[in-house]
Amino acid sequence: MNVMRILAGAAGAALLAATLGCARRHTEAPGPHIDPAIAHAIGGIWAVDNHAHPVLAPPLDTTDRGFDALPVSSMAPESDPVALRPDYPLLAVAWKALYGLDATPPLDAAGLARLHALQEQAKTKHGENYPAWVLDQAHIGTELGNRVFMGRGVEPPRFRWVPYVDALLFPLDNRGLAAANPDRQQFFALEDQLRARYLKDAGLSAPPATLDAYLQRVVTPTLERQKAGGAVAEKFEVAYLRGFDFIDPPHAQAAAIYARWARGGTPDPAQYKLLQDFLFRYIAGECGRLGMPVHLHGMAGAGGYFGIAGVNPLLLEPIFNDPRLRRTNFVLLHGGWPYVREVGALLQKPNVYLDISSQDLLFPPHTEAQWLREWLEFEPDKVLFGTDGYPYSDGMGWAESVWMANRDARQALGIALTGMVRDGEISRNRAIEIARLVLRGNAERLYHFTSEH
Ligand SMILES: [Zn+2]
């Protein structure tokens, strides 16, 4: 069955609406109640995926490592969330929809071989268009690709670039920070490599001796080069490296700290933090000047060592409230969980947005719909759809995770909006308008582009 062709027409909306209505079939529980007109409308909207990690088209897919500056695959063991386990029931629905595979997770070796064979068939059939074909299956017109670099099949207009900027925050010797735990050990080594790449691109082999030279010859040119290369936003995954408690040290103090350790030596941790704090504000200001929103990983992250207290979005309030940064728009990725109330309150600031990527993968629609409804009742113009599709494992690659998060996100949206209509808060027409804002309109306004399709 050519799902893409079916989805492309009016029948596609009906098909996706049917999928929305039939809910978690795999558990044989009753599906969520979604108003049929709202489900139909949601199923027909070509979305902008605010955040994902697409993998390059074949044959580069097998060796591509550009999908994340800090890949989660080699982190120290954690208790895996249910949705990321190999027996997660929704995987069966995704395999069936994408490749026609009938199988029950977890897959044994033979099942995995069948899945791989079908994935290869689809890749061979679609070739360079395979990444775009994956978007078609989820009714996603444009996906923001959070990658170190873009490449074959992952290019505009279907994909827009969001590069990483954390490496610029840590210009000194990072061995002291890396010693904190095994995850930071590998992460700082990767950040050092990426910073070396940014220095090389700036024509340097080592950081300049002064802070002003570092800002003018490395930081600003890197951001400008990325913007010229198609970047529509900049991404910080700094929450994997330190907390959000950025204070506002004076330039002279930051310059003295930089000059003291730029040529080597392990910096004093408290002093080094002040330099990072200064650099964060500088980078955020430059992003505002260049018209690139700042993306922040904003929920409890992967791994057993992630600092959950440090990702409380209220820690960022002094940044959002800094009049010097009011030209910079910030997008808190992943809806802030567990700080869903805090992140909702921050939407009142004119320069703060959030997306629902990742949480639509990790939480079932009814759960997500609870806090989604609250946000939509409060600031419907500031909430963006996203998937956080990512090559998590053999059975759950970028394609599967995009498909699963997309389906659950649209269901959650349907549940939340149906509840608002049922309770007399909004009309059905307004509900459909809000669905369109969340799925694409808010992103189009924020990034100044029009989604494909
Ligand atoms: Zn991500």
Residues whose N, C-alpha, C, O or C-beta is under 5 A from the ligand:
A	BS01	ZN	D388
